[in-house]
Amino acid sequence: MQTSPGICQRKRRYETREEADAVALSADVILRTYKCALCHKFHLTSRTKGLRVPRPT
Ligand SMILES: [Zn+2]
């Protein structure tokens, strides 16, 4: 995934994948955790286009 520096600066940063996943699970929308190539920490994204995400029915 491409990450622009601007996005990285604005987004919340998580030290671990576990921490990011916990936040993602508690959110109202489907979020994906990904490791940032710029800061090497974790961000969440709501962009799930092209990714297979099981949606709750
Ligand atoms: Zn970043």
N, CA, C, O and the ligand as a Tripos MOL2 file, in Angstrom:
@<TRIPOS>MOLECULE
protein
  229   227    58     0     0
PROTEIN
NO_CHARGES

@<TRIPOS>ATOM
      1 N           0.8470   -1.2000    0.0000 N.3       1 MET1
      2 CA          0.0000    0.0000    0.0000 C.3       1 MET1
      3 C           0.8750    1.2400    0.0000 C.2       1 MET1
      4 O           1.8550    1.3300    0.7400 O.2       1 MET1
      5 N           0.5130    2.1730   -0.8240 N.am      2 GLN2
      6 CA          1.2770    3.4170   -0.8600 C.3       2 GLN2
      7 C           0.7780    4.3680    0.2260 C.2       2 GLN2
      8 O          -0.4260    4.5360    0.4250 O.2       2 GLN2
      9 N           1.6980    4.9610    0.8950 N.am      3 THR3
     10 CA          1.3560    5.9210    1.9400 C.3       3 THR3
     11 C           2.1100    7.2090    1.7010 C.2       3 THR3
     12 O           3.3390    7.2260    1.6200 O.2       3 THR3
     13 N           1.3660    8.2730    1.5890 N.am      4 SER4
     14 CA          2.0310    9.5580    1.4000 C.3       4 SER4
     15 C           2.4320   10.1190    2.7470 C.2       4 SER4
     16 O           1.7850    9.8300    3.7530 O.2       4 SER4
     17 N           3.4880   10.9170    2.7840 N.am      5 PRO5
     18 CA          3.9340   11.4940    4.0610 C.3       5 PRO5
     19 C           2.8290   12.2750    4.7540 C.2       5 PRO5
     20 O           2.7370   12.2640    5.9810 O.2       5 PRO5
     21 N           1.9970   12.9470    3.9840 N.am      6 GLY6
     22 CA          0.9080   13.7300    4.5800 C.3       6 GLY6
     23 C          -0.0590   12.8540    5.3360 C.2       6 GLY6
     24 O          -0.4940   13.1990    6.4350 O.2       6 GLY6
     25 N          -0.3980   11.7220    4.7510 N.am      7 ILE7
     26 CA         -1.3050   10.7900    5.4190 C.3       7 ILE7
     27 C          -0.6650   10.2840    6.7090 C.2       7 ILE7
     28 O          -1.3140   10.2140    7.7520 O.2       7 ILE7
     29 N           0.5750    9.9430    6.6230 N.am      8 CYS8
     30 CA          1.2820    9.4210    7.7870 C.3       8 CYS8
     31 C           1.2720   10.4290    8.9280 C.2       8 CYS8
     32 O           1.0390   10.0680   10.0820 O.2       8 CYS8
     33 N           1.5230   11.6800    8.6060 N.am      9 GLN9
     34 CA          1.5590   12.7230    9.6360 C.3       9 GLN9
     35 C           0.1970   12.9000   10.3040 C.2       9 GLN9
     36 O           0.1020   13.0980   11.5150 O.2       9 GLN9
     37 N          -0.8420   12.8250    9.4980 N.am     10 ARG10
     38 CA         -2.1790   13.0980   10.0130 C.3      10 ARG10
     39 C          -2.7600   11.9290   10.7690 C.2      10 ARG10
     40 O          -3.5210   12.1050   11.7200 O.2      10 ARG10
     41 N          -2.4020   10.7460   10.3470 N.am     11 LYS11
     42 CA         -3.0200    9.5730   10.9360 C.3      11 LYS11
     43 C          -2.4850    9.2910   12.3220 C.2      11 LYS11
     44 O          -1.3620    9.6440   12.6820 O.2      11 LYS11
     45 N          -3.3380    8.6420   13.0740 N.am     12 ARG12
     46 CA         -2.9080    8.1940   14.3770 C.3      12 ARG12
     47 C          -1.9550    7.0190   14.2160 C.2      12 ARG12
     48 O          -2.1180    6.1960   13.3150 O.2      12 ARG12
     49 N          -0.9900    6.9470   15.0650 N.am     13 ARG13
     50 CA          0.0790    5.9720   14.9410 C.3      13 ARG13
     51 C           0.0250    5.0050   16.1310 C.2      13 ARG13
     52 O          -0.1440    5.4240   17.2760 O.2      13 ARG13
     53 N           0.1660    3.7540   15.8540 N.am     14 TYR14
     54 CA          0.1440    2.7570   16.9210 C.3      14 TYR14
     55 C           1.4790    2.0260   16.9750 C.2      14 TYR14
     56 O           2.0900    1.7250   15.9500 O.2      14 TYR14
     57 N           1.9030    1.7560   18.1790 N.am     15 GLU15
     58 CA          3.2100    1.1200   18.3640 C.3      15 GLU15
     59 C           3.1950   -0.3370   17.9330 C.2      15 GLU15
     60 O           4.1820   -0.8510   17.4070 O.2      15 GLU15
     61 N           2.0810   -0.9890   18.1550 N.am     16 THR16
     62 CA          2.0010   -2.4170   17.8460 C.3      16 THR16
     63 C           0.7550   -2.7200   17.0350 C.2      16 THR16
     64 O          -0.2200   -1.9680   17.0650 O.2      16 THR16
     65 N           0.7970   -3.8110   16.3210 N.am     17 ARG17
     66 CA         -0.3650   -4.2460   15.5580 C.3      17 ARG17
     67 C          -1.5170   -4.6010   16.4900 C.2      17 ARG17
     68 O          -2.6830   -4.3750   16.1680 O.2      17 ARG17
     69 N          -1.1800   -5.1530   17.6360 N.am     18 GLU18
     70 CA         -2.2110   -5.5300   18.5940 C.3      18 GLU18
     71 C          -3.0120   -4.3150   19.0450 C.2      18 GLU18
     72 O          -4.2380   -4.3640   19.1510 O.2      18 GLU18
     73 N          -2.3030   -3.2380   19.3060 N.am     19 GLU19
     74 CA         -2.9710   -2.0200   19.7470 C.3      19 GLU19
     75 C          -3.8850   -1.4820   18.6540 C.2      19 GLU19
     76 O          -5.0190   -1.0820   18.9180 O.2      19 GLU19
     77 N          -3.3840   -1.4750   17.4400 N.am     20 ALA20
     78 CA         -4.1800   -0.9710   16.3170 C.3      20 ALA20
     79 C          -5.3930   -1.8570   16.0730 C.2      20 ALA20
     80 O          -6.4890   -1.3630   15.8060 O.2      20 ALA20
     81 N          -5.1960   -3.1560   16.1630 N.am     21 ASP21
     82 CA         -6.3020   -4.0850   15.9530 C.3      21 ASP21
     83 C          -7.3940   -3.9010   17.0000 C.2      21 ASP21
     84 O          -8.5830   -3.9930   16.6940 O.2      21 ASP21
     85 N          -6.9820   -3.6430   18.2230 N.am     22 ALA22
     86 CA         -7.9530   -3.4540   19.2920 C.3      22 ALA22
     87 C          -8.8260   -2.2350   19.0090 C.2      22 ALA22
     88 O         -10.0340   -2.2620   19.2400 O.2      22 ALA22
     89 N          -8.2170   -1.1810   18.5170 N.am     23 VAL23
     90 CA         -8.9590    0.0260   18.1740 C.3      23 VAL23
     91 C          -9.8750   -0.2430   16.9810 C.2      23 VAL23
     92 O         -11.0200    0.2070   16.9450 O.2      23 VAL23
     93 N          -9.3520   -0.9810   16.0140 N.am     24 ALA24
     94 CA        -10.1330   -1.2950   14.8180 C.3      24 ALA24
     95 C         -11.3790   -2.0910   15.1780 C.2      24 ALA24
     96 O         -12.4510   -1.8690   14.6150 O.2      24 ALA24
     97 N         -11.2350   -3.0040   16.1050 N.am     25 LEU25
     98 CA        -12.3610   -3.8490   16.4900 C.3      25 LEU25
     99 C         -13.4340   -3.0680   17.2220 C.2      25 LEU25
    100 O         -14.6150   -3.4050   17.1420 O.2      25 LEU25
    101 N         -13.0360   -2.0420   17.9230 N.am     26 SER26
    102 CA        -13.9970   -1.2810   18.7030 C.3      26 SER26
    103 C         -14.6340   -0.1570   17.8900 C.2      26 SER26
    104 O         -15.5340    0.5310   18.3740 O.2      26 SER26
    105 N         -14.1730    0.0260   16.6710 N.am     27 ALA27
    106 CA        -14.7170    1.0990   15.8330 C.3      27 ALA27
    107 C         -16.0140    0.6690   15.1700 C.2      27 ALA27
    108 O         -16.2950   -0.5220   15.0350 O.2      27 ALA27
    109 N         -16.8000    1.6610   14.7590 N.am     28 ASP28
    110 CA        -18.0930    1.3830   14.1360 C.3      28 ASP28
    111 C         -17.9530    0.9850   12.6790 C.2      28 ASP28
    112 O         -18.8630    0.3960   12.0960 O.2      28 ASP28
    113 N         -16.8330    1.3050   12.1080 N.am     29 VAL29
    114 CA        -16.6080    0.9810   10.7100 C.3      29 VAL29
    115 C         -15.5040   -0.0630   10.6040 C.2      29 VAL29
    116 O         -14.7420   -0.2920   11.5440 O.2      29 VAL29
    117 N         -15.4420   -0.6760    9.4550 N.am     30 ILE30
    118 CA        -14.4180   -1.6910    9.2500 C.3      30 ILE30
    119 C         -13.0840   -1.0160    8.9630 C.2      30 ILE30
    120 O         -12.9560   -0.2290    8.0250 O.2      30 ILE30
    121 N         -12.1180   -1.3320    9.7720 N.am     31 LEU31
    122 CA        -10.8020   -0.7290    9.6170 C.3      31 LEU31
    123 C          -9.7670   -1.8220    9.4070 C.2      31 LEU31
    124 O          -9.8800   -2.9350    9.9210 O.2      31 LEU31
    125 N          -8.7880   -1.4680    8.6560 N.am     32 ARG32
    126 CA         -7.6890   -2.3910    8.4150 C.3      32 ARG32
    127 C          -6.4260   -1.8490    9.0650 C.2      32 ARG32
    128 O          -6.1670   -0.6460    9.0550 O.2      32 ARG32
    129 N          -5.6650   -2.7430    9.6170 N.am     33 THR33
    130 CA         -4.3840   -2.3510   10.1950 C.3      33 THR33
    131 C          -3.2960   -2.5730    9.1500 C.2      33 THR33
    132 O          -3.2640   -3.6110    8.4890 O.2      33 THR33
    133 N          -2.4320   -1.6240    9.0100 N.am     34 TYR34
    134 CA         -1.3090   -1.8430    8.1020 C.3      34 TYR34
    135 C          -0.0520   -1.1970    8.6650 C.2      34 TYR34
    136 O          -0.1070   -0.2130    9.4030 O.2      34 TYR34
    137 N           1.0590   -1.7690    8.3030 N.am     35 LYS35
    138 CA          2.3280   -1.2240    8.7560 C.3      35 LYS35
    139 C           2.7620   -0.1450    7.7880 C.2      35 LYS35
    140 O           2.7770   -0.3390    6.5720 O.2      35 LYS35
    141 N           3.1110    0.9810    8.3480 N.am     36 CYS36
    142 CA          3.4910    2.1240    7.5260 C.3      36 CYS36
    143 C           4.9520    2.0040    7.0870 C.2      36 CYS36
    144 O           5.8420    1.7260    7.8910 O.2      36 CYS36
    145 N           5.1670    2.2190    5.8060 N.am     37 ALA37
    146 CA          6.5260    2.1260    5.2710 C.3      37 ALA37
    147 C           7.3520    3.3530    5.6300 C.2      37 ALA37
    148 O           8.5770    3.3450    5.5120 O.2      37 ALA37
    149 N           6.6750    4.4020    6.0650 N.am     38 LEU38
    150 CA          7.3850    5.6440    6.3680 C.3      38 LEU38
    151 C           7.8490    5.7000    7.8200 C.2      38 LEU38
    152 O           9.0110    5.9970    8.0970 O.2      38 LEU38
    153 N           6.9430    5.4160    8.7310 N.am     39 CYS39
    154 CA          7.3090    5.5380   10.1460 C.3      39 CYS39
    155 C           7.5100    4.1740   10.7980 C.2      39 CYS39
    156 O           7.9390    4.0920   11.9480 O.2      39 CYS39
    157 N           7.1990    3.1000   10.0650 N.am     40 HIS40
    158 CA          7.3830    1.7430   10.5540 C.3      40 HIS40
    159 C           6.5520    1.4500   11.7900 C.2      40 HIS40
    160 O           6.8670    0.5650   12.5850 O.2      40 HIS40
    161 N           5.4950    2.2110   11.9250 N.am     41 LYS41
    162 CA          4.5170    1.8920   12.9560 C.3      41 LYS41
    163 C           3.2170    1.5490   12.2540 C.2      41 LYS41
    164 O           3.1880    1.3970   11.0330 O.2      41 LYS41
    165 N           2.1480    1.4270   13.0170 N.am     42 PHE42
    166 CA          0.9060    0.9460   12.4320 C.3      42 PHE42
    167 C          -0.1410    2.0420   12.3510 C.2      42 PHE42
    168 O          -0.2850    2.8670   13.2540 O.2      42 PHE42
    169 N          -0.8710    2.0260   11.2390 N.am     43 HIS43
    170 CA         -2.0090    2.9310   11.0670 C.3      43 HIS43
    171 C          -3.2380    2.0920   10.7710 C.2      43 HIS43
    172 O          -3.1630    0.9030   10.4620 O.2      43 HIS43
    173 N          -4.3710    2.7680   10.8790 N.am     44 LEU44
    174 CA         -5.6210    2.1410   10.4820 C.3      44 LEU44
    175 C          -6.1330    2.8300    9.2320 C.2      44 LEU44
    176 O          -5.9630    4.0360    9.0550 O.2      44 LEU44
    177 N          -6.7560    2.0510    8.3740 N.am     45 THR45
    178 CA         -7.3680    2.6360    7.2000 C.3      45 THR45
    179 C          -8.7550    2.0650    7.0110 C.2      45 THR45
    180 O          -9.0030    0.8920    7.2880 O.2      45 THR45
    181 N          -9.6530    2.9010    6.5400 N.am     46 SER46
    182 CA        -11.0090    2.4230    6.2620 C.3      46 SER46
    183 C         -11.1540    2.0710    4.7910 C.2      46 SER46
    184 O         -12.2290    1.6800    4.3360 O.2      46 SER46
    185 N         -10.0820    2.2130    4.0670 N.am     47 ARG47
    186 CA        -10.1400    1.8960    2.6430 C.3      47 ARG47
    187 C          -9.9810    0.4010    2.4490 C.2      47 ARG47
    188 O          -8.8790   -0.1430    2.5300 O.2      47 ARG47
    189 N         -11.0840   -0.2400    2.1980 N.am     48 THR48
    190 CA        -11.0620   -1.6970    2.0780 C.3      48 THR48
    191 C         -11.2690   -2.1340    0.6320 C.2      48 THR48
    192 O         -11.4180   -3.3210    0.3420 O.2      48 THR48
    193 N         -11.2760   -1.1750   -0.2500 N.am     49 LYS49
    194 CA        -11.4860   -1.5020   -1.6570 C.3      49 LYS49
    195 C         -10.3760   -2.4380   -2.1500 C.2      49 LYS49
    196 O          -9.1850   -2.1840   -1.9710 O.2      49 LYS49
    197 N         -10.8160   -3.5120   -2.7690 N.am     50 GLY50
    198 CA         -9.8360   -4.4600   -3.3010 C.3      50 GLY50
    199 C          -9.3830   -5.4840   -2.2760 C.2      50 GLY50
    200 O          -8.6910   -6.4460   -2.6080 O.2      50 GLY50
    201 N          -9.7720   -5.2730   -1.0430 N.am     51 LEU51
    202 CA         -9.4130   -6.2350   -0.0180 C.3      51 LEU51
    203 C         -10.6450   -7.0440    0.3660 C.2      51 LEU51
    204 O         -11.7600   -6.5240    0.4100 O.2      51 LEU51
    205 N         -10.4290   -8.2880    0.6360 N.am     52 ARG52
    206 CA        -11.5420   -9.1240    1.0410 C.3      52 ARG52
    207 C         -11.7290   -8.9870    2.5530 C.2      52 ARG52
    208 O         -10.8850   -9.4120    3.3420 O.2      52 ARG52
    209 N         -12.8270   -8.4000    2.9240 N.am     53 VAL53
    210 CA        -13.1050   -8.2100    4.3330 C.3      53 VAL53
    211 C         -14.4540   -8.8360    4.6560 C.2      53 VAL53
    212 O         -15.4730   -8.4480    4.0850 O.2      53 VAL53
    213 N         -14.4650   -9.7780    5.5430 N.am     54 PRO54
    214 CA        -15.7530  -10.3550    5.9520 C.3      54 PRO54
    215 C         -16.5920   -9.3280    6.6910 C.2      54 PRO54
    216 O         -16.1870   -8.7990    7.7260 O.2      54 PRO54
    217 N         -17.7460   -9.0610    6.1520 N.am     55 ARG55
    218 CA        -18.6030   -8.0710    6.7990 C.3      55 ARG55
    219 C         -19.6520   -8.7550    7.6630 C.2      55 ARG55
    220 O         -20.2600   -9.7420    7.2480 O.2      55 ARG55
    221 N         -19.8620   -8.2360    8.8490 N.am     56 PRO56
    222 CA        -20.9210   -8.7970    9.7030 C.3      56 PRO56
    223 C         -22.2810   -8.5890    9.0570 C.2      56 PRO56
    224 O         -22.5350   -7.5240    8.4950 O.2      56 PRO56
    225 N         -23.1380   -9.5560    9.1210 N.am     57 THR57
    226 CA        -24.4500   -9.4550    8.4910 C.3      57 THR57
    227 C         -25.5190   -9.0840    9.5000 C.2      57 THR57
    228 O         -26.6890   -8.9550    9.1410 O.2      57 THR57
    229 ZN          3.2690    6.2850    9.2040 Zn       58 ZN58
@<TRIPOS>BOND
     1     1     2 1
     2     2     3 1
     3     3     4 2
     4     3     5 am
     5     5     6 1
     6     6     7 1
     7     7     8 2
     8     7     9 am
     9     9    10 1
    10    10    11 1
    11    11    12 2
    12    11    13 am
    13    13    14 1
    14    14    15 1
    15    15    16 2
    16    15    17 am
    17    17    18 1
    18    18    19 1
    19    19    20 2
    20    19    21 am
    21    21    22 1
    22    22    23 1
    23    23    24 2
    24    23    25 am
    25    25    26 1
    26    26    27 1
    27    27    28 2
    28    27    29 am
    29    29    30 1
    30    30    31 1
    31    31    32 2
    32    31    33 am
    33    33    34 1
    34    34    35 1
    35    35    36 2
    36    35    37 am
    37    37    38 1
    38    38    39 1
    39    39    40 2
    40    39    41 am
    41    41    42 1
    42    42    43 1
    43    43    44 2
    44    43    45 am
    45    45    46 1
    46    46    47 1
    47    47    48 2
    48    47    49 am
    49    49    50 1
    50    50    51 1
    51    51    52 2
    52    51    53 am
    53    53    54 1
    54    54    55 1
    55    55    56 2
    56    55    57 am
    57    57    58 1
    58    58    59 1
    59    59    60 2
    60    59    61 am
    61    61    62 1
    62    62    63 1
    63    63    64 2
    64    63    65 am
    65    65    66 1
    66    66    67 1
    67    67    68 2
    68    67    69 am
    69    69    70 1
    70    70    71 1
    71    71    72 2
    72    71    73 am
    73    73    74 1
    74    74    75 1
    75    75    76 2
    76    75    77 am
    77    77    78 1
    78    78    79 1
    79    79    80 2
    80    79    81 am
    81    81    82 1
    82    82    83 1
    83    83    84 2
    84    83    85 am
    85    85    86 1
    86    86    87 1
    87    87    88 2
    88    87    89 am
    89    89    90 1
    90    90    91 1
    91    91    92 2
    92    91    93 am
    93    93    94 1
    94    94    95 1
    95    95    96 2
    96    95    97 am
    97    97    98 1
    98    98    99 1
    99    99   100 2
   100    99   101 am
   101   101   102 1
   102   102   103 1
   103   103   104 2
   104   103   105 am
   105   105   106 1
   106   106   107 1
   107   107   108 2
   108   107   109 am
   109   109   110 1
   110   110   111 1
   111   111   112 2
   112   111   113 am
   113   113   114 1
   114   114   115 1
   115   115   116 2
   116   115   117 am
   117   117   118 1
   118   118   119 1
   119   119   120 2
   120   119   121 am
   121   121   122 1
   122   122   123 1
   123   123   124 2
   124   123   125 am
   125   125   126 1
   126   126   127 1
   127   127   128 2
   128   127   129 am
   129   129   130 1
   130   130   131 1
   131   131   132 2
   132   131   133 am
   133   133   134 1
   134   134   135 1
   135   135   136 2
   136   135   137 am
   137   137   138 1
   138   138   139 1
   139   139   140 2
   140   139   141 am
   141   141   142 1
   142   142   143 1
   143   143   144 2
   144   143   145 am
   145   145   146 1
   146   146   147 1
   147   147   148 2
   148   147   149 am
   149   149   150 1
   150   150   151 1
   151   151   152 2
   152   151   153 am
   153   153   154 1
   154   154   155 1
   155   155   156 2
   156   155   157 am
   157   157   158 1
   158   158   159 1
   159   159   160 2
   160   159   161 am
   161   161   162 1
   162   162   163 1
   163   163   164 2
   164   163   165 am
   165   165   166 1
   166   166   167 1
   167   167   168 2
   168   167   169 am
   169   169   170 1
   170   170   171 1
   171   171   172 2
   172   171   173 am
   173   173   174 1
   174   174   175 1
   175   175   176 2
   176   175   177 am
   177   177   178 1
   178   178   179 1
   179   179   180 2
   180   179   181 am
   181   181   182 1
   182   182   183 1
   183   183   184 2
   184   183   185 am
   185   185   186 1
   186   186   187 1
   187   187   188 2
   188   187   189 am
   189   189   190 1
   190   190   191 1
   191   191   192 2
   192   191   193 am
   193   193   194 1
   194   194   195 1
   195   195   196 2
   196   195   197 am
   197   197   198 1
   198   198   199 1
   199   199   200 2
   200   199   201 am
   201   201   202 1
   202   202   203 1
   203   203   204 2
   204   203   205 am
   205   205   206 1
   206   206   207 1
   207   207   208 2
   208   207   209 am
   209   209   210 1
   210   210   211 1
   211   211   212 2
   212   211   213 am
   213   213   214 1
   214   214   215 1
   215   215   216 2
   216   215   217 am
   217   217   218 1
   218   218   219 1
   219   219   220 2
   220   219   221 am
   221   221   222 1
   222   222   223 1
   223   223   224 2
   224   223   225 am
   225   225   226 1
   226   226   227 1
   227   227   228 2
@<TRIPOS>SUBSTRUCTURE
     1 MET1         2 RESIDUE 1 A MET
     2 GLN2         6 RESIDUE 1 A GLN
     3 THR3        10 RESIDUE 1 A THR
     4 SER4        14 RESIDUE 1 A SER
     5 PRO5        18 RESIDUE 1 A PRO
     6 GLY6        22 RESIDUE 1 A GLY
     7 ILE7        26 RESIDUE 1 A ILE
     8 CYS8        30 RESIDUE 1 A CYS
     9 GLN9        34 RESIDUE 1 A GLN
    10 ARG10       38 RESIDUE 1 A ARG
    11 LYS11       42 RESIDUE 1 A LYS
    12 ARG12       46 RESIDUE 1 A ARG
    13 ARG13       50 RESIDUE 1 A ARG
    14 TYR14       54 RESIDUE 1 A TYR
    15 GLU15       58 RESIDUE 1 A GLU
    16 THR16       62 RESIDUE 1 A THR
    17 ARG17       66 RESIDUE 1 A ARG
    18 GLU18       70 RESIDUE 1 A GLU
    19 GLU19       74 RESIDUE 1 A GLU
    20 ALA20       78 RESIDUE 1 A ALA
    21 ASP21       82 RESIDUE 1 A ASP
    22 ALA22       86 RESIDUE 1 A ALA
    23 VAL23       90 RESIDUE 1 A VAL
    24 ALA24       94 RESIDUE 1 A ALA
    25 LEU25       98 RESIDUE 1 A LEU
    26 SER26      102 RESIDUE 1 A SER
    27 ALA27      106 RESIDUE 1 A ALA
    28 ASP28      110 RESIDUE 1 A ASP
    29 VAL29      114 RESIDUE 1 A VAL
    30 ILE30      118 RESIDUE 1 A ILE
    31 LEU31      122 RESIDUE 1 A LEU
    32 ARG32      126 RESIDUE 1 A ARG
    33 THR33      130 RESIDUE 1 A THR
    34 TYR34      134 RESIDUE 1 A TYR
    35 LYS35      138 RESIDUE 1 A LYS
    36 CYS36      142 RESIDUE 1 A CYS
    37 ALA37      146 RESIDUE 1 A ALA
    38 LEU38      150 RESIDUE 1 A LEU
    39 CYS39      154 RESIDUE 1 A CYS
    40 HIS40      158 RESIDUE 1 A HIS
    41 LYS41      162 RESIDUE 1 A LYS
    42 PHE42      166 RESIDUE 1 A PHE
    43 HIS43      170 RESIDUE 1 A HIS
    44 LEU44      174 RESIDUE 1 A LEU
    45 THR45      178 RESIDUE 1 A THR
    46 SER46      182 RESIDUE 1 A SER
    47 ARG47      186 RESIDUE 1 A ARG
    48 THR48      190 RESIDUE 1 A THR
    49 LYS49      194 RESIDUE 1 A LYS
    50 GLY50      198 RESIDUE 1 A GLY
    51 LEU51      202 RESIDUE 1 A LEU
    52 ARG52      206 RESIDUE 1 A ARG
    53 VAL53      210 RESIDUE 1 A VAL
    54 PRO54      214 RESIDUE 1 A PRO
    55 ARG55      218 RESIDUE 1 A ARG
    56 PRO56      222 RESIDUE 1 A PRO
    57 THR57      226 RESIDUE 1 A THR
    58 ZN58       229 GROUP 0 **** ****
